[in-house]
Amino acid sequence: MALRVIRLVIPSGAPAFTAANAVHKARVHTSSARSLRYGWLAYVLGERTTPRLKQYSKIISVDGNLASGKGALAQKLADKLGMLYMPEADTFYLDKMTGEKGPLSVDFNGMCSLEKFYTDPKAADGNSYRLQLWMYTMRLLQYSDAIQHLLTTGQGVVLERSPFSDMVFLEAMFAQGYIRKECVQHYNEIKNISICEFLPPHIVLYVDLPAEEVQKKLKQSSKPYLQNVPLAYLKSIEESYKKSFLPQISKSSELLIYDANQVQDIERVAEDIDYLKFDKGPWLEQDDVTYHHMRMLVEDKQHVASLTHIPKFLPEITIGAHEYDEKYYAYKSLPGKKYAPGYNEDVGDKFIWLK
């Protein structure tokens, strides 16, 4: 049985998390009626997207190698332009989407570990590829949250990386022998049937920091497992960015490249964005009809998640039926997970018989 990396419990239209450091501290998908879902009826009754789109109604992805300073840039830029900042999705992003009080076990979050990847990237249990596929799914879900927020409120979003740039890690893993060729083929098949459903970022900002400098910064990290990341792996990420991702994304998105010193001048970065013409890419072809269909897609998180699953055997992401059954019922036995949200007496839900 192929391992489904998404729990079958994402409520349709589930609200995303509120970023702890978000510039605007309201919930993602903020509106005066954020508890109401958008649907066909809303469109029939006159709900339209284009009237709320303004100058900075954009999706901006800030990319770069590990510890390149992209996070600080993204947060400052969001603050400067009045946009929503969404930190980079981690392996527990799904828990934040579903409003868990704390991270659940890795058994319910892709059965993978980032720490294990950096300490044992060639682990025989296939952790490296499970992590890569899980992170692509989390980035896809976060990107759907960003688009939903943009189209619902008109407020732009600044992200750290996106599912469009996720492939740089896959290429780096393969270059270093961490994953097999069959994993690359599987990933590309998954990406080809999923990424085509989404529009690329309006702007990609790339922070160019040499791999040698990245390694020096990682050695000063408070996380021990990041202090010994191989230089060859960091160079592979940098090479993939420059030879694969940046040339490709520049065809459909505005591309700005800065070195580590230039990104300190946030005024200059904001000014460069103001000078962009935005005269290319699929966003130019959109209207209220296509925005309507886009909103319907990104609101249905279960459908977005299902885009990353194909019935194909691959040892790295395949588990037996008994193990799957065991993990499924272990999840359902957690407090508040037996029934749909609002129907679980064990977590204090009231008046269930009236619902």
Stockholm file with secondary structure:
# STOCKHOLM 1.0

chainA/1-355         MALRVIRLVIPSGAPAFTAANAVHKARVHTSSARSLRYGWLAYVLGERTTPRLKQYSKIISVDGNLASGKGALAQKLADKLGMLYMPEADTFYLDKMTGEKGPLSVDFNGMCSLEKFYTDPKAADGNSYRLQLWMYTMRLLQYSDAIQHLLTTGQGVVLERSPFSDMVFLEAMFAQGYIRKECVQHYNEIKNISICEFLPPHIVLYVDLPAEEVQKKLKQSSKPYLQNVPLAYLKSIEESYKKSFLPQISKSSELLIYDANQVQDIERVAEDIDYLKFDKGPWLEQDDVTYHHMRMLVEDKQHVASLTHIPKFLPEITIGAHEYDEKYYAYKSLPGKKYAPGYNEDVGDKFIWLK
#=GR chainA/1-355 SS CBCCSSCTTCCTTCCCCCCTTCSSCSCTTCCTTTTSCCCHHHHHTTCCSGGGCCTTCCEEEEEESTTSSHHHHHHHHHHHHTCEEECCCCTTHHHHHTTCSSCCCGGGTTTCCHHHHHHCTTCTTCHHHHHHHHHHHHHHHHHHHHHHHHHHHCCCEEEESCTTTTHHHHHHHHHTTSSCHHHHHHHHHHHHHHGGGSCCCSEEEEEECCHHHHHHHHHTCSSGGGTTCCHHHHHHHHHHIIIIIHHHHTTTSEEEEEETTGGGCHHHHHHHHHHCCCCSSGGGGCCHHHHHHHHHHHHCHHHHHHTTCCCCCCGGGBCCHHHHHHHHHHHHTSTTCSSSTTCCGGGTCCCGGGC
#=GC SS_cons         CBCCSSCTTCCTTCCCCCCTTCSSCSCTTCCTTTTSCCCHHHHHTTCCSGGGCCTTCCEEEEEESTTSSHHHHHHHHHHHHTCEEECCCCTTHHHHHTTCSSCCCGGGTTTCCHHHHHHCTTCTTCHHHHHHHHHHHHHHHHHHHHHHHHHHHCCCEEEESCTTTTHHHHHHHHHTTSSCHHHHHHHHHHHHHHGGGSCCCSEEEEEECCHHHHHHHHHTCSSGGGTTCCHHHHHHHHHHIIIIIHHHHTTTSEEEEEETTGGGCHHHHHHHHHHCCCCSSGGGGCCHHHHHHHHHHHHCHHHHHHTTCCCCCCGGGBCCHHHHHHHHHHHHTSTTCSSSTTCCGGGTCCCGGGC
//
